[in-house]
């Protein structure tokens, strides 16, 4: 996971689209027993703001579940 990434400005409509997708995924996860994870919620918020890419979000999410 790289801490060096460039923030790419996104439009308000793209931000809204991302937030909707995150909310829908969160709802589906909760129906399956998802337990709140603040680190993942923070990563999703950074993605919604355009601070990280989808690939970076995916990597951060997978890293939370990798055995140490």
C-alpha positions as CSV (number, residue, x, y, z in Angstrom):
1,X,0.0,0.0,0.0
2,X,1.6,3.2,-1.1
3,X,1.2,6.4,0.8
4,X,2.1,8.4,-2.3
5,X,-0.9,9.1,-4.5
6,X,-2.1,12.0,-6.3
7,X,-5.5,13.5,-5.6
8,X,-7.5,13.8,-8.7
9,X,-10.4,16.3,-8.5
10,X,-13.8,14.8,-9.1
11,X,-17.1,16.4,-10.0
12,X,-20.0,16.6,-7.5
13,X,-21.9,14.1,-9.6
14,X,-19.0,11.6,-9.5
15,X,-18.7,12.2,-5.7
16,X,-22.5,11.5,-5.4
17,X,-22.2,8.4,-7.5
18,X,-19.4,7.1,-5.3
19,X,-21.3,7.8,-2.1
20,X,-24.4,6.0,-3.4
21,X,-22.3,3.0,-4.4
22,X,-20.6,3.0,-1.0
23,X,-24.0,3.2,0.8
24,X,-25.4,0.4,-1.3
25,X,-22.4,-1.8,-0.6
26,X,-22.5,-1.0,3.1
27,X,-26.2,-2.0,3.2
28,X,-25.5,-5.3,1.5
29,X,-22.6,-6.0,3.8
30,X,-24.7,-5.3,6.9
31,X,-27.3,-7.7,5.7
32,X,-24.6,-10.3,5.6
33,X,-23.3,-9.5,9.2
34,X,-20.8,-6.8,8.5
35,X,-19.1,-5.4,11.6
36,X,-18.2,-1.7,11.5
37,X,-14.5,-1.1,10.8
38,X,-13.5,2.6,11.1
39,X,-10.3,2.1,9.0
40,X,-12.4,0.8,6.1
41,X,-15.1,3.5,6.6
42,X,-12.3,6.1,6.5
43,X,-10.8,4.6,3.3
44,X,-14.3,4.7,1.6
45,X,-14.7,8.3,2.6
46,X,-11.3,9.2,1.0
47,X,-12.4,7.3,-2.1
48,X,-15.6,9.2,-2.3
49,X,-13.7,12.5,-2.0
50,X,-11.3,11.5,-4.8
51,X,-8.4,11.3,-2.4
52,X,-7.6,7.7,-3.4
53,X,-8.4,5.6,-6.4
54,X,-10.6,2.6,-6.6
55,X,-7.5,0.4,-6.8
56,X,-6.1,2.0,-3.6
57,X,-9.4,1.5,-1.9
58,X,-9.5,-2.2,-3.0
59,X,-5.9,-2.7,-1.7
60,X,-6.6,-1.1,1.6
61,X,-9.7,-3.2,2.0
62,X,-7.9,-6.5,1.2
63,X,-5.0,-5.5,3.5
64,X,-7.4,-5.4,6.4
65,X,-8.3,-9.1,5.9
66,X,-4.8,-10.5,5.1
67,X,-3.3,-12.7,7.7
68,X,-0.4,-11.1,9.5
